[in-house]
Amino acid sequence: MKKNTTRNLTVAAMLSAVAFILMFIEFPLPMLIPSFVKMDFSDLPALLGAFALGPVYGVIISFMKNLLHVVIKGTSTALVGELCNFMLGAVFSALAGYLYKHHKSRKNAIIGAVAGAVAMALFSVPSNYFITYPAYVKFYHMPLEAILGMYQAIMPSANSLIKCLVIFNMPFTLVKGLLDALICMLIYKPLSPILHGRK
């Protein structure tokens, strides 16, 4: 049991490091959403960890990824951005890993990953509305009107923050989660020997 725990922690540490690196490989999609919201695949290692090691490890990897980001790069939002990133990643990987844990099959992995992506997308609305965007206003001294203006440049009728989050951020987060899920399904089997410590 001790050997398994050590191996699991080693794999989780490796996946956390990969997730941290993936945080820097991000790109905007300005034709679909304001450019300060960027696409990245840093939740993918947490999803892999949740499937291979269990849902708790998915949460741990999400946490370690953001901790490394704060320690090495620092924070410009008094940890608010990292907190929200952690919460979204934790919801995604924990739900996916939980559903997969109780019946390990490819079908259940797909169901779990899709359910996790949907939950993450839904959770993105209140987390952005109550935490992330108020932090942008406070720490970046960016008026809410200026933020809304970036959304209205794409869709003029997006005249309230909640409408912007539902129309833009929620679908964006869903697509991001589904892309992570798709990549996970493609690479999980080839990586399985490494993730499970098998030759």
Sequence and secondary structure as in RCSB ss.txt:
>XXXX:A:sequence
MKKNTTRNLTVAAMLSAVAFILMFIEFPLPMLIPSFVKMDFSDLPALLGAFALGPVYGVIISFMKNLLHVVIKGT
STALVGELCNFMLGAVFSALAGYLYKHHKSRKNAIIGAVAGAVAMALFSVPSNYFITYPAYVKFYHMPLEAILGM
YQAIMPSANSLIKCLVIFNMPFTLVKGLLDALICMLIYKPLSPILHGRK
>XXXX:A:secstr
 HHHHHHHHHHHHHHHHHHHHHTTS EE TTTS TTSEE  TTHHHHHHHHHH HHHHHHHHHHHHHHHHHHT  
SSTTHHHHHHHHHHHHHHHHHHHHHHTS SHHHHHHHHHHHHHHHHHHHHHHIIIIIHHHHHHHS   HHHHHHH
HHTT TT  SHHHHIIIIIHHHHHHHHHHHHHHHHHHHHHHHHHHHT  
